[in-house]
């Protein structure tokens, strides 16, 4: 994890990084409009994501709002499953993109 923190620090020192973070913070949430998204989507949730009281229930809610989406809950993953389980996510994403 120390290596990852150093990576984050280095990225934050790049020009435009703080503006990008600020823009992200001011981006409106889509919670109430998620059902308006009609494009195919592949969405991963971590079963231990601290941002959600019940990540599996949240995945189910999103799946109901976006029936065209493929929803995956990765057991043991937190908020960044793509970082924690790249060996799972990369091949699955490539396969999904082929479809």
C-alpha positions in Angstrom: 0.0 0.0 0.0 2.9 2.4 0.5 3.7 2.1 -3.2 0.2 3.0 -4.1 0.2 6.0 -1.8 3.4 7.2 -3.4 1.7 6.7 -6.8 -1.3 8.9 -5.7 1.1 11.6 -4.3 2.9 11.7 -7.6 -0.3 12.0 -9.6 -1.6 14.7 -7.4 1.5 16.8 -8.1 0.8 16.7 -11.9 -0.6 19.9 -13.5 -4.4 19.9 -13.4 -4.8 17.2 -10.8 -6.4 19.3 -8.2 -8.8 20.8 -10.7 -9.8 17.3 -11.7 -10.5 16.4 -8.0 -12.5 19.6 -7.5 -14.5 18.9 -10.7 -15.2 15.4 -9.4 -16.4 16.7 -6.1 -18.8 19.1 -7.8 -20.2 16.6 -10.2 -23.9 15.9 -9.4 -24.8 12.5 -8.2 -26.9 10.3 -10.5 -28.7 8.3 -7.9 -32.2 9.7 -8.8 -31.5 9.5 -12.6 -29.7 6.2 -12.9 -32.7 4.6 -14.6 -32.3 7.1 -17.4 -29.0 5.5 -18.5 -29.9 3.2 -21.4 -26.5 2.2 -22.7 -24.9 -1.2 -21.9 -22.9 -1.1 -18.8 -20.6 -3.4 -16.8 -20.7 -2.4 -13.1 -18.6 -3.8 -10.3 -19.4 -3.5 -6.6 -17.1 -4.7 -3.8 -18.9 -6.7 -1.1 -16.9 -4.8 1.5 -17.3 -1.3 -0.1 -17.5 1.1 2.9 -19.4 3.6 0.9 -22.5 1.4 1.0 -24.3 0.1 4.1 -25.2 -3.0 2.1 -23.2 -3.3 -1.2 -25.2 -6.3 -2.4 -28.5 -4.4 -1.9 -27.0 -1.4 -3.7 -25.9 -3.7 -6.6 -29.4 -5.1 -6.7 -31.0 -1.6 -6.7 -28.7 -0.5 -9.6 -29.5 -3.7 -11.5 -33.2 -3.1 -11.2 -32.8 0.5 -12.4 -30.5 -0.5 -15.3 -31.7 -3.9 -16.5 -29.3 -3.7 -19.5 -26.3 -3.6 -17.2 -24.2 -6.5 -16.1 -23.7 -6.2 -12.4 -21.0 -8.0 -10.5 -20.4 -8.1 -6.8 -16.8 -9.1 -6.0 -16.5 -10.9 -2.7 -13.9 -9.3 -0.4 -13.4 -6.2 -2.6 -13.7 -2.7 -1.2 -14.4 0.5 -3.1 -11.8 -0.1 -5.8 -12.3 -3.6 -7.0 -10.5 -2.9 -10.2 -7.3 -2.2 -8.2 -7.9 -5.0 -5.8 -8.8 -7.7 -8.3 -7.4 -6.8 -11.7 -6.9 -10.5 -12.5 -10.7 -10.9 -12.4 -11.8 -7.5 -13.8 -9.5 -7.2 -16.7 -10.4 -10.5 -18.5 -14.1 -10.1 -17.7 -14.1 -6.5 -19.0 -12.3 -7.5 -22.2 -14.8 -10.3 -22.7 -17.7 -8.0 -22.0 -16.4 -5.5 -24.6 -16.2 -8.3 -27.2 -19.9 -9.0 -26.7 
